[in-house]
Amino acid sequence: MKSAAQSGSEPLRVEGEMTIYSAAALAERITAAIADANGESRLDLSQVTEIDTAGLQILLMARKLARARGGLSVVAASARVQALLRLCALEDMIEGCPSTGSVS
């Protein structure tokens, strides 16, 4: 798991796996980025190669933490992230992705 720092309006970019094996470090980085953000926090998940329920839990935690600070949006998501969010009816987390209201 690799992540690039968030500066200004630049999204925090996460690369590689969002799995149980990287969950602790990833949660720490995302929490810090949300705490440092002025307004909405943004995540770029376009380079995530694998995501499991631990990664999903981190996204849900991040969304909850960011609500009081302006919200959270995923500005880009890999196919694997999109599939998991769609399966959980959470595709509305992805910026510009209309919610279908059903799981395919």
Secondary structure, DSSP 8 states (H G I E B T S, - for coil): -EEE---TT--EEEEEEESTTTHHHHHHHHHHHHHH-SS-EEEEEEEEEEE-HHHHHHHHHHHHHHHTTT-EEEEEE-HHHHHHHHHTT-GGGBTT----SS--
